[in-house]
Amino acid sequence: MIFENIAVNEKGHLTFAGVDTVALAEKYGTPLYLMDEERIRHNCKVYKSAMADAFGEGSYPSYAGKAACFKRIYEIMREEEMSVDLVSPGEIYTAFKAGYPMAKAFFHGNNKTDGDISFAMDCGVGCIVVDGFDELSAVDRIASARGICQKILLRLTPGIDPHTYEAVATGKVDSKFGVAIETGQAEAFVKAALACKNVTLLGYHCHVGSQVFDDSDSVYTDSARVMLTFARDMQEKTGYAPEIFDIGGGYGVRYVESDPYVDIPASIRRVYEHICYLANELGLPMPNVIMEPGRSIVADAGMTLYTAGTVKEITGYKNYLSVDGGMTDNPRYALYGSAYTVYLANKMTETASFTCDLVGRCCESGDVLQPGVVLPKPVRGDTVAVCTTGAYNYSMASNYNRIPRPPVVMLRGGEDYVAVKRETLDDIISNDL
Ligand SMILES: *Cc1c(COP(=O)(O)O)cnc(C)c1O
């Protein structure tokens, strides 16, 4: 099958992480998010060992928590000894309450308020990734008021177009994120940081985009070239040599058969060789490198189950299969036109010959989970499985149409347990006065 953690059992049912998905749909109801805990741990280990093997001890991956954020994930990250990236007080609080060692956390975002910065310091976040001049002064001022010295990285914009969806490209000069190298503003940014009394500048950060495929190394090698060249210039001008280069996230994952397979350890090895070559050419010591995978840690650890509802055949036009969830639990097709692999989980051995648009229950024509899917003929009550939903699904879910969010059920060693419970109708009105 296309994904390693799916199979078909003797009943002709789809299994995920070795568990019968039809039985899970019956046990927990639908819509239902499933997460394969062992797959998450496996993906963490792949990055950790590939980075340590290539770059050595001081280099490591930091999980971008926005891809999937709930307490259990941060317990797993603590156990796997992963660093994490957090982007809001809500994400910081989730990790903190999960007992995650906050000194290993990085705080990102293009508009951190003074309140956010104070909260991060209260929770002991190790490093703040400063996104601009105003924020640099705010961090310095707040750290000074507390009598501390805050570790920071500076987010730079290398001016690279990663050839991905516009909405997930973040490294172009005109991005809302970071300070541009090309315009000379990054130079002033570094000088300003070096002049601050209550910050310790650890190095530079960039992140150019997400779900990058065309030559998957280039997302890192291109930005490494720009960043290291900038570092060399700054070293000549100020004497400052960064300890850390954080080169962001972005490896693509396979959603459908036609997506390429990225061999992450092999790519990391090539990125390492490229950075070695650059450092050597520029006369710089080999830096410690951080990568920030989000999607590639959790995407293939996730699956969403729905129950089939209305099957609508418009003679001579098209067919629709409606399910009991939709853009509220998975807005990615609506946002980015994302592709997904879809199965009829209780009819895995039947021939797929019914083409339909898989749509949700929201009052919105754009509420499409996936157009043009080919399935065995569905009937009301069948179990529909959408694969690879571990990243940017639960974390992007909403209560549009006052639809409660589904639970997250974790699978481990053939067992299942709830990590996030299903929202109730009372949860939906809980803040209404
Ligand atoms: C979103 C994000 C990531 C993770 O990107 P993926 O494509 O999920 O790997 C990493 N770093 C930063 C700064 C991000 O904003």
The ligand as an SDF file (V2000), in Angstrom:
LIG
                    3D

 15 15  0  0  0  0  0  0  0  0999 V2000
    5.6270   26.0290    9.8540 C   0  0  0  0  0  0  0  0  0  0  0  0
    7.0410   26.1850   10.2070 C   0  0  0  0  0  0  0  0  0  0  0  0
    7.8940   25.0790   10.2030 C   0  0  0  0  0  0  0  0  0  0  0  0
    7.4330   23.6980    9.8060 C   0  0  0  0  0  0  0  0  0  0  0  0
    7.2210   23.5500    8.4560 O   0  0  0  0  0  0  0  0  0  0  0  0
    6.8110   22.1080    7.8820 P   0  0  0  0  0  0  0  0  0  0  0  0
    6.5450   22.3570    6.4640 O   0  0  0  0  0  0  0  0  0  0  0  0
    5.5820   21.6830    8.6240 O   0  0  0  0  0  0  0  0  0  0  0  0
    7.9500   21.1870    8.1070 O   0  0  0  0  0  0  0  0  0  0  0  0
    9.2020   25.2640   10.5990 C   0  0  0  0  0  0  0  0  0  0  0  0
    9.6600   26.4790   10.9730 N   0  0  0  0  0  0  0  0  0  0  0  0
    8.8760   27.5730   10.9930 C   0  0  0  0  0  0  0  0  0  0  0  0
    9.4270   28.8620   11.4260 C   0  0  0  0  0  0  0  0  0  0  0  0
    7.5430   27.4610   10.6120 C   0  0  0  0  0  0  0  0  0  0  0  0
    6.7750   28.5520   10.6210 O   0  0  0  0  0  0  0  0  0  0  0  0
  1  2  1  0
  2  3  1  0
  2 14  2  0
  3  4  1  0
  3 10  2  0
  4  5  1  0
  5  6  1  0
  6  7  2  0
  6  8  1  0
  6  9  1  0
 10 11  1  0
 11 12  2  0
 12 13  1  0
 12 14  1  0
 14 15  1  0
M  END
$$$$
